[in-house]
Amino acid sequence: MRLRNITGSREIIRESIFVIHEPEKHKGNWQDIFGNTNPIHIEIGMGKGRFLMDMARMYPSVNYIGIEKYSSVLLRAIQKMEREEQPLCNVRFIRMDAEMIGNVFGMEEVDRIYLNFSDPWPKDRHAKRRLPSREFLARYDKVLKKEGLLEFKTDNKDLFLFALEELEPAGWKAEKISYDLHHDKDLMKDNVMTEYEEKFSSIGNPIYKYVIRR
Ligand code: SAM
């Protein structure tokens, strides 16, 4: 998702209380930001933030951090946060490329990682940019707790099959796999829809999901 540039978006982001600026400075100390010792869950490529905010409302004793690469998209998430009647104290945003995740979180600082409808980067030469690639799994390996889980959802079958093939070489294993999430009673029990999930499932696309650990 890349929205057209919106005049003033960088200024709004700079002034937003929901955005953590210079996130590298908080490496190893993210609990201080929230003022508690609750677990930290991150969504990489959060888009407009619907999933993250719905989760934060449902699980107030989890701290949620949304990572988004583009200012124009992050701006939408900030605007959504500003419309909340009850402020969500357990949500923060970071604008950055997920490649930098190891500079921003300490070893095993994160309890769970969500990848939702990640960009597919269909050309082979761009495989390393795919968020479930072995290169990214190696980055997640450093910041995720040893017993931590990573959850990935997509409607893109090729990306999902690629993601499954990456697991073994990267040293991860699948705990749950679904090729049709919306007809999987077990996984649907606590499913929270993302913006893309709503859009693609409404036109009949099956949704794929895995939950993985090392
Ligand atoms: N997760 C949302 C959902 O399911 O509705 C948005 C999905 S959208 C297809 C993918 C998002 O990931 C975009 O907003 C894009 O800018 C962001 N993104 C892609 N690559 C990224 C990266 N390397 N670091 C951070 N964000 C990234």
Residues whose N, C-alpha, C, O or C-beta is under 5 A from the ligand:
A	BS01	SAM	M1 I44 G45 M46 G47 I67 E68 K69 Y70 V73 M96 D97 A98 E99 N116 F117 S118 D119 T194 E195 Y196 E197
